[in-house]
Amino acid sequence: MAPDARRIALWGLLAVALAMAGWAAWRTTPPAVPDFVLQRAQWAPSEAWLYDRNGRLLDETRVDYTVRRLGWERLGDIGPALPHALIAAEDRRFAYHGGVDWVALAAALRDRITGHHPRGASTLTMQLAGFLWPEIGRPGRRSAWDKLRQMRAAWAIESRWTKPQILEAYLNLAPFRGETQGVAAGAAALFAKTPAAIDRREAAIMVTLLRNPAGSSGDLAHRACRLVAAADCPVLLPLAQAATADSGLRGMDPGLAPHLAVHLLTRPGMRVTTTIDAAVQDMAATALRHQLQGLGPRRARDGAVVVIDNADGRVLAYVGGVGLGSTAAAVDGASAPRQAGSTLKPHLYAQLIERKWLTAASILDDSPVQLDTASGLYVPQNYDKAFMGPVSVRRALANSLNVPAVRALLLDGVQDFRDRLADLGYAGLDSDGSFYGYSLALGSAEVTLLDQANAYRTLANLGRWSALRLRRDAPAGDSRQVIDPRAAWIVGDILSDAGARAGTFGVDSALRLPFWAAAKTGTSKAMRDNWCIGFSDRFTVAVWVGNLEGDPMRAVSGTSGAAPVWRDVMLALHQDRPGRQPPRPAGISPLTVHFQTGSEGTRPEWFLAGTTQGVIRAEPEFAQRQHIANPVSGAVYAWDPDIPGGHQAIGVVVRGDVAGLRLRLDDHDLGPAAAAMQMPLVPGVHVLTLIEAGGRVIDRVRFTVR
């Protein structure tokens, strides 16, 4: 057959095939095409976004793990280079056909009949049909029937959607690489850009990825070179290499509040505006990061910071951690329950001052004490293992003395103190007072940094409590008066008194600022937690430093762990105006107090009306509680083998009226008790007991001789 005749026969065959294909496609049932506006409105990103109070992006987190996509991008917000490259590569006659490009389809059939490598004939509309109805767009496995259904679906789409709508939907539904879907996620994942910023070379890479998502960087660059000018080709390989690097969505997440994002972002597509101030958040995180870098991961790995606006309870900073050397970086240090240490003491003294059972000048005995409990003897110790003797409440609280706090709890009652802590918002205290026992005064309960911050904010607000707010649209909750305003003010005055705390912290510790601020540190058992919480008239700042896995810190004290962070944050917050002491409520009287006991001398003090006392004297001997003052419980003595045993003894001191009392060492009666006597030094662990004539135990101490 002559060439012309063969050509005529071939085109005749193609015409018949196309006619049959068109007829068959038209006979198929088209899918129901959704309304375009509804399709766009129902788009759900896999991500959710957290914003600060001014609309600045704080954090982005992935919520849906079935796909990776961002928001729907309107065609007008996409840079023109990408749609142009897409049409040039995939569907040059997009503007002219009605969903099926018959010219491209005829050419594809011709190539197949003549044995040439067939070119693609799917239009953008047909490919879009595959995105909308995956059952007819199976890549690499499409049968002739699937192709016909795709053609029919494309006609249906073209009958309802405009060309710009089709192009917009295509760009938002197309998979670019791996699980990344849509132009917004594609631009972020491949080039750390928004779709509006994509240039012609990057557009060429993105379009090439649509055809071959798993292609190598070299192959992508080679194919993309066909879509750009020759002068652009040399830069395509590094672009392709960057695009194929597996690095997630890049450049879109500032990562300022990842722990808070986990709490607030629970559904795909959520956009939550918080009360956080991005500048304060960044400053607090920087201060914490700087301190943890200085300490080093071998001393302390983790920390958290919360900053609150006292006036309205809005949380300005919520730093759950900063990573660095952390081995539990995903754990939120701001909401994780941790042992409170000495940070609960201000609330204990506030309740006793409020009840007028103590004043800031009242004397508490800082000397060894042991208490019988259901689990045995409870023997509280001070941080430095030393005792100050008779001390005022002001010095006891300012220096964070443990034994006076336990004695104060004996006055208050464990259950009453536990109830006060619950009223202050410590939600984790879900057991009654007997569960916590006397150690509650020393912070044995577990609390969160967020609860700590709001409890101290209550002191700053003169005893008025209200819930914190983390979302900008959250209404102000009800407030209630939890602490007598006068007691709260006096406790704040004590916590701001640098002179009163000098015995433990020195005169120029990290707690001392160039303006008024009240602060309290705390360290939990075995150095697992270090706290510093304090307030000015405007802000409350709470800091925790420790190890989230629970192992002890190394060489970190109350003022070397959390306090430097607290200081840095406080100084930054008050750059515009120094902190001021809250106004003194009515019903507080000043008075100069003369102390005739201890070492406090004469100084001014504040009293609730009706509780003033100008002279503080030691109690007379007959009024003293009968107890063993020496040896102290827990003491360890060394027995020297080079000294004759008869010359080694312990001085026993008994306070109070000793008439009718006897001493017993272990199971041996030592005879009548005297105010001062000697007891032989015998190696071993011993119990010295003070008893009445009838055998009732008055006091006992346990000590060791080595």
ZAMARGU-4260 file (C-alpha; in steps of 0.2 Angstrom, whole numbers, plus 5000, padded with zeros to 4 digits):
<rodrens>
0) 5000/5000/5000 | 5006/5017/4995 | 5012/5029/5010 | 4998/5041/5007 | 4985/5027/5007
5) 4993/5020/5023 | 4992/5037/5031 | 4974/5039/5026 | 4970/5022/5033 | 4979/5026/5049
10) 4970/5042/5052 | 4953/5034/5047 | 4957/5020/5060 | 4961/5034/5073 | 4945/5043/5069
15) 4935/5028/5072 | 4944/5024/5088 | 4942/5041/5095 | 4923/5041/5090 | 4921/5025/5099
20) 4931/5031/5114 | 4920/5047/5114 | 4904/5037/5113 | 4909/5025/5126 | 4915/5039/5138
25) 4899/5048/5135 | 4889/5033/5139 | 4897/5030/5156 | 4889/5038/5171 | 4898/5054/5177
30) 4902/5056/5195 | 4893/5070/5205 | 4904/5085/5204 | 4905/5095/5220 | 4901/5113/5221
35) 4918/5122/5219 | 4916/5134/5234 | 4910/5120/5245 | 4925/5109/5239 | 4937/5123/5244
40) 4928/5126/5261 | 4929/5108/5266 | 4948/5107/5263 | 4956/5102/5280 | 4974/5104/5282
45) 4984/5091/5291 | 4992/5105/5302 | 4985/5117/5315 | 4992/5134/5320 | 4995/5143/5336
50) 4996/5162/5336 | 5001/5175/5349 | 4989/5189/5355 | 4994/5200/5341 | 4992/5187/5327
55) 5010/5182/5325 | 5013/5164/5322 | 5020/5155/5337 | 5019/5137/5332 | 5013/5124/5319
60) 5009/5106/5323 | 5004/5091/5313 | 4987/5084/5319 | 4982/5073/5304 | 4995/5060/5300
65) 4987/5052/5285 | 4992/5066/5273 | 5003/5082/5274 | 4995/5098/5268 | 4993/5116/5272
70) 4979/5128/5269 | 4970/5130/5252 | 4979/5142/5241 | 4968/5153/5229 | 4975/5155/5212
75) 4978/5173/5214 | 4989/5170/5228 | 5000/5158/5219 | 5015/5165/5209 | 5012/5165/5190
80) 5027/5155/5186 | 5020/5139/5193 | 5003/5138/5183 | 5012/5143/5167 | 5025/5129/5169
85) 5011/5117/5174 | 5001/5121/5158 | 5017/5120/5147 | 5022/5103/5154 | 5005/5094/5156
90) 4992/5102/5145 | 4996/5115/5132 | 4979/5116/5125 | 4971/5118/5143 | 4962/5134/5138
95) 4954/5127/5123 | 4948/5110/5126 | 4932/5104/5135 | 4941/5092/5147 | 4948/5080/5134
100) 4962/5085/5122 | 4957/5075/5106 | 4973/5080/5097 | 4984/5074/5111 | 4973/5058/5112
105) 4975/5055/5094 | 4993/5057/5094 | 4994/5045/5109 | 4984/5032/5099 | 4995/5034/5084
110) 5011/5031/5094 | 5003/5015/5101 | 4998/5009/5085 | 5014/5012/5076 | 5024/5005/5091
115) 5032/5022/5096 | 5033/5026/5115 | 5016/5034/5119 | 5015/5051/5125 | 5003/5057/5139
120) 4986/5062/5134 | 4978/5066/5151 | 4973/5084/5152 | 4974/5093/5169 | 4955/5091/5170
125) 4957/5072/5168 | 4971/5072/5181 | 4960/5082/5193 | 4946/5069/5191 | 4959/5056/5197
130) 4963/5067/5212 | 4944/5070/5216 | 4939/5052/5213 | 4955/5041/5217 | 4946/5025/5211
135) 4947/5031/5193 | 4964/5039/5194 | 4975/5024/5199 | 4992/5030/5193 | 5001/5016/5183
140) 4986/5004/5184 | 4973/5013/5174 | 4963/5001/5162 | 4955/5007/5146 | 4938/5008/5156
145) 4947/5019/5169 | 4952/5031/5155 | 4935/5032/5149 | 4928/5036/5166 | 4941/5049/5168
150) 4936/5057/5152 | 4918/5057/5157 | 4922/5065/5174 | 4933/5078/5165 | 4918/5083/5154
155) 4907/5084/5170 | 4920/5095/5179 | 4921/5107/5164 | 4903/5109/5164 | 4902/5115/5182
160) 4919/5123/5185 | 4928/5137/5176 | 4946/5135/5170 | 4953/5146/5184 | 4944/5135/5197
165) 4950/5119/5188 | 4968/5125/5189 | 4966/5131/5207 | 4959/5114/5212 | 4973/5105/5203
170) 4987/5114/5212 | 4979/5111/5229 | 4975/5093/5226 | 4991/5087/5217 | 5004/5077/5227
175) 5021/5084/5225 | 5032/5072/5234 | 5029/5058/5247 | 5014/5062/5258 | 5015/5081/5253
180) 4999/5087/5245 | 4995/5104/5238 | 5005/5118/5232 | 5006/5126/5249 | 5014/5111/5257
185) 5024/5107/5242 | 5032/5125/5241 | 5036/5124/5260 | 5043/5106/5260 | 5053/5108/5244
190) 5059/5126/5245 | 5054/5133/5262 | 5043/5146/5253 | 5025/5151/5251 | 5017/5148/5234
195) 5018/5166/5230 | 5037/5167/5231 | 5040/5152/5219 | 5051/5157/5204 | 5052/5149/5186
200) 5066/5137/5190 | 5058/5131/5206 | 5041/5130/5197 | 5050/5119/5184 | 5056/5107/5198
205) 5039/5106/5206 | 5030/5102/5189 | 5043/5089/5185 | 5040/5081/5202 | 5021/5079/5198
210) 5026/5067/5184 | 5040/5058/5193 | 5038/5061/5212 | 5051/5048/5217 | 5064/5053/5204
215) 5082/5057/5208 | 5088/5075/5209 | 5098/5072/5192 | 5083/5066/5183 | 5072/5080/5189
220) 5085/5093/5185 | 5087/5086/5167 | 5068/5085/5164 | 5065/5102/5172 | 5078/5110/5160
225) 5066/5108/5146 | 5054/5120/5154 | 5066/5134/5157 | 5078/5144/5147 | 5095/5136/5144
230) 5103/5149/5155 | 5093/5143/5170 | 5098/5125/5168 | 5114/5125/5178 | 5105/5130/5194
235) 5092/5116/5193 | 5103/5102/5200 | 5106/5111/5217 | 5088/5116/5217 | 5083/5098/5214
240) 5095/5091/5227 | 5087/5103/5240 | 5070/5099/5235 | 5073/5080/5237 | 5080/5082/5254
245) 5068/5074/5267 | 5066/5089/5279 | 5047/5091/5281 | 5038/5108/5280 | 5053/5120/5281
250) 5053/5138/5286 | 5035/5138/5291 | 5036/5134/5309 | 5045/5147/5321 | 5043/5133/5335
255) 5041/5146/5349 | 5028/5136/5359 | 5028/5118/5354 | 5022/5111/5371 | 5007/5124/5372
260) 5003/5119/5354 | 5001/5101/5359 | 4988/5106/5372 | 4978/5118/5362 | 4979/5112/5344
265) 4968/5096/5344 | 4960/5096/5326 | 4967/5098/5309 | 4965/5116/5302 | 4963/5124/5319
270) 4970/5142/5321 | 4970/5147/5339 | 4975/5164/5345 | 4982/5164/5362 | 4986/5176/5376
275) 5005/5173/5373 | 5016/5188/5368 | 5028/5182/5356 | 5042/5194/5361 | 5040/5189/5380
280) 5039/5170/5375 | 5055/5172/5365 | 5064/5182/5379 | 5059/5169/5392 | 5065/5154/5381
285) 5081/5163/5378 | 5084/5166/5396 | 5081/5148/5400 | 5091/5142/5386 | 5106/5153/5392
290) 5105/5146/5410 | 5104/5128/5405 | 5119/5130/5393 | 5128/5138/5408 | 5124/5123/5419
295) 5127/5110/5406 | 5117/5094/5404 | 5127/5085/5417 | 5120/5096/5430 | 5103/5100/5424
300) 5095/5096/5407 | 5077/5103/5408 | 5068/5119/5413 | 5051/5128/5410 | 5045/5146/5412
305) 5028/5154/5414 | 5024/5173/5414 | 5007/5180/5419 | 4999/5197/5418 | 4993/5199/5436
310) 4979/5211/5431 | 4969/5199/5420 | 4977/5182/5422 | 4983/5181/5404 | 4998/5170/5401
315) 5011/5180/5392 | 5024/5166/5391 | 5023/5147/5392 | 5039/5138/5389 | 5038/5120/5392
320) 5056/5117/5388 | 5070/5122/5376 | 5077/5105/5371 | 5096/5107/5372 | 5103/5092/5381
325) 5086/5086/5386 | 5082/5067/5386 | 5064/5070/5387 | 5061/5086/5376 | 5043/5081/5372
330) 5038/5082/5390 | 5030/5098/5395 | 5039/5105/5410 | 5026/5119/5413 | 5012/5106/5416
335) 5021/5091/5422 | 5018/5087/5441 | 5034/5090/5451 | 5038/5090/5470 | 5035/5108/5476
340) 5049/5109/5489 | 5049/5125/5499 | 5037/5135/5487 | 5022/5131/5497 | 5028/5139/5513
345) 5021/5157/5509 | 5003/5150/5508 | 5005/5141/5525 | 5011/5157/5534 | 4998/5168/5525
350) 4984/5156/5532 | 4991/5158/5550 | 4994/5176/5549 | 4976/5178/5542 | 4969/5168/5557
355) 4980/5179/5569 | 4988/5164/5576 | 5005/5170/5570 | 5012/5187/5566 | 5027/5191/5556
360) 5036/5194/5572 | 5031/5178/5581 | 5045/5167/5587 | 5046/5149/5580 | 5059/5137/5587
365) 5072/5132/5574 | 5079/5117/5583 | 5078/5098/5581 | 5061/5091/5581 | 5054/5073/5578
370) 5036/5069/5576 | 5027/5052/5578 | 5018/5047/5562 | 5009/5031/5556 | 5025/5027/5546
375) 5037/5031/5560 | 5047/5046/5566 | 5047/5061/5555 | 5063/5072/5558 | 5063/5087/5547
380) 5080/5095/5543 | 5085/5112/5536 | 5093/5114/5519 | 5110/5117/5527 | 5108/5104/5541
385) 5110/5118/5554 | 5098/5127/5566 | 5096/5145/5570 | 5087/5143/5587 | 5072/5155/5590
390) 5068/5165/5574 | 5054/5176/5569 | 5041/5171/5556 | 5049/5184/5544 | 5066/5176/5545
395) 5059/5158/5545 | 5050/5162/5529 | 5063/5173/5521 | 5077/5160/5524 | 5065/5145/5520
400) 5069/5136/5536 | 5061/5119/5537 | 5059/5115/5555 | 5049/5132/5559 | 5038/5128/5544
405) 5034/5111/5551 | 5030/5119/5568 | 5019/5131/5559 | 5009/5117/5551 | 5006/5109/5568
410) 4997/5125/5573 | 4988/5126/5556 | 4983/5108/5554 | 4988/5098/5539 | 4970/5096/5532
415) 4967/5115/5534 | 4983/5119/5524 | 4979/5106/5511 | 4962/5114/5509 | 4969/5131/5507
420) 4981/5125/5493 | 4966/5117/5484 | 4957/5134/5485 | 4973/5142/5477 | 4971/5131/5462
425) 4983/5117/5465 | 4973/5104/5456 | 4984/5089/5459 | 4981/5089/5477 | 4967/5076/5476
430) 4970/5067/5493 | 4966/5073/5510 | 4978/5080/5523 | 4983/5063/5531 | 4990/5057/5515
435) 5003/5071/5514 | 5006/5072/5533 | 5018/5085/5540 | 5030/5085/5525 | 5016/5095/5516
440) 5024/5110/5524 | 5040/5106/5515 | 5032/5103/5498 | 5031/5085/5497 | 5015/5086/5486
445) 5017/5087/5467 | 5011/5103/5458 | 5013/5110/5441 | 5022/5126/5437 | 5006/5134/5429
450) 4997/5131/5446 | 5012/5138/5456 | 5012/5154/5445 | 4993/5157/5448 | 4995/5154/5467
455) 5008/5167/5468 | 4998/5178/5457 | 4985/5177/5470 | 4997/5184/5483 | 5002/5198/5471
460) 4983/5202/5469 | 4981/5203/5488 | 4973/5186/5490 | 4960/5187/5475 | 4961/5171/5464
465) 4954/5169/5446 | 4958/5156/5433 | 4972/5159/5420 | 4968/5162/5402 | 4978/5155/5388
470) 4966/5159/5373 | 4963/5177/5368 | 4945/5174/5366 | 4942/5166/5383 | 4931/5176/5394
475) 4937/5182/5411 | 4931/5169/5424 | 4924/5173/5441 | 4936/5178/5455 | 4936/5174/5473
480) 4945/5181/5489 | 4955/5166/5495 | 4967/5175/5507 | 4964/5190/5518 | 4972/5205/5508
485) 4982/5210/5524 | 4990/5193/5526 | 4994/5192/5507 | 5002/5209/5508 | 5013/5205/5523
490) 5019/5188/5515 | 5023/5198/5500 | 5033/5210/5510 | 5043/5196/5518 | 5047/5188/5502
495) 5054/5205/5495 | 5065/5208/5511 | 5083/5205/5505 | 5089/5209/5523 | 5078/5195/5531
500) 5084/5182/5519 | 5103/5187/5520 | 5106/5173/5532 | 5103/5159/5519 | 5104/5168/5502
505) 5117/5182/5506 | 5114/5201/5504 | 5115/5201/5485 | 5108/5185/5478 | 5099/5183/5461
510) 5083/5186/5470 | 5087/5204/5474 | 5082/5216/5460 | 5084/5235/5457 | 5065/5237/5461
515) 5052/5229/5472 | 5049/5211/5469 | 5044/5196/5480 | 5051/5179/5477 | 5053/5162/5484
520) 5064/5147/5479 | 5062/5129/5482 | 5072/5113/5480 | 5063/5096/5481 | 5070/5080/5489
525) 5086/5073/5482 | 5089/5089/5471 | 5076/5083/5458 | 5067/5100/5456 | 5073/5118/5458
530) 5060/5132/5458 | 5059/5151/5459 | 5043/5160/5459 | 5040/5178/5462 | 5030/5193/5457
535) 5030/5212/5455 | 5014/5223/5455 | 5012/5219/5436 | 5019/5201/5432 | 5021/5184/5440
540) 5036/5174/5434 | 5038/5155/5438 | 5053/5145/5434 | 5057/5127/5436 | 5074/5119/5432
545) 5078/5100/5434 | 5078/5084/5425 | 5061/5078/5418 | 5067/5060/5419 | 5068/5062/5438
550) 5086/5060/5441 | 5094/5072/5453 | 5103/5088/5448 | 5122/5090/5452 | 5128/5105/5461
555) 5113/5116/5458 | 5107/5126/5473 | 5091/5137/5476 | 5099/5152/5468 | 5110/5144/5455
560) 5096/5135/5446 | 5080/5143/5443 | 5083/5160/5451 | 5095/5167/5438 | 5081/5164/5424
565) 5068/5172/5435 | 5080/5187/5437 | 5083/5189/5419 | 5065/5188/5414 | 5059/5200/5428
570) 5072/5213/5422 | 5067/5212/5404 | 5048/5213/5409 | 5052/5229/5419 | 5063/5239/5407
575) 5049/5252/5404 | 5044/5254/5422 | 5051/5247/5439 | 5041/5235/5449 | 5032/5243/5464
580) 5025/5236/5480 | 5006/5233/5479 | 4996/5246/5489 | 4995/5242/5508 | 4977/5237/5513
585) 4968/5245/5527 | 4970/5236/5544 | 4989/5234/5544 | 4998/5243/5558 | 5017/5247/5558
590) 5026/5245/5575 | 5044/5244/5580 | 5048/5227/5589 | 5061/5224/5602 | 5067/5206/5602
595) 5074/5200/5618 | 5077/5182/5611 | 5087/5176/5597 | 5098/5189/5587 | 5086/5200/5578
600) 5087/5215/5590 | 5075/5230/5586 | 5067/5232/5569 | 5050/5238/5562 | 5037/5226/5558
605) 5019/5225/5551 | 5004/5218/5560 | 4986/5215/5557 | 4975/5226/5568 | 4974/5219/5585
610) 4989/5208/5584 | 5003/5221/5588 | 5016/5216/5600 | 5031/5228/5604 | 5042/5216/5614
615) 5046/5198/5610 | 5053/5188/5625 | 5059/5170/5627 | 5047/5160/5636 | 5050/5156/5654
620) 5058/5139/5659 | 5042/5133/5666 | 5032/5136/5650 | 5045/5127/5639 | 5040/5111/5631
625) 5049/5096/5639 | 5061/5089/5626 | 5078/5083/5623 | 5088/5098/5615 | 5104/5088/5614
630) 5109/5077/5605 | 5098/5081/5590 | 5089/5068/5581 | 5099/5062/5566 | 5116/5067/5573
635) 5132/5057/5570 | 5146/5056/5582 | 5163/5049/5579 | 5171/5038/5593 | 5190/5039/5593
640) 5199/5023/5597 | 5215/5033/5602 | 5206/5041/5617 | 5201/5031/5632 | 5183/5027/5632
645) 5179/5035/5649 | 5184/5051/5642 | 5172/5051/5628 | 5154/5057/5631 | 5140/5066/5624
650) 5132/5081/5633 | 5113/5078/5636 | 5103/5094/5638 | 5084/5093/5642 | 5073/5108/5641
655) 5058/5112/5652 | 5053/5106/5669 | 5063/5090/5672 | 5055/5085/5689 | 5049/5067/5689
660) 5056/5063/5672 | 5069/5050/5667 | 5081/5046/5653 | 5083/5029/5644 | 5096/5025/5632
665) 5090/5010/5621 | 5084/4998/5634 | 5095/5005/5648 | 5088/5017/5661 | 5100/5032/5664
670) 5091/5038/5679 | 5082/5054/5683 | 5083/5068/5670 | 5094/5083/5673 | 5094/5099/5663
675) 5112/5095/5659 | 5121/5078/5661 | 5134/5067/5652 | 5131/5051/5643 | 5144/5038/5638
680) 5149/5037/5619 | 5146/5020/5613 | 5147/5015/5595 | 5131/5010/5586 | 5114/5017/5583
685) 5105/5023/5598 | 5088/5030/5604 | 5087/5042/5619 | 5070/5043/5627 | 5063/5055/5639
690) 5049/5047/5649 | 5037/5051/5664 | 5037/5041/5679 | 5022/5031/5672 | 5031/5026/5657
695) 5023/5039/5644 | 5036/5045/5631 | 5038/5063/5631 | 5052/5065/5618 | 5065/5054/5609
700) 5079/5056/5598 | 5089/5044/5587 | 5108/5047/5584 | 5123/5037/5578 | 5140/5034/5585
705) 5153/5028/5573
</rodrens>
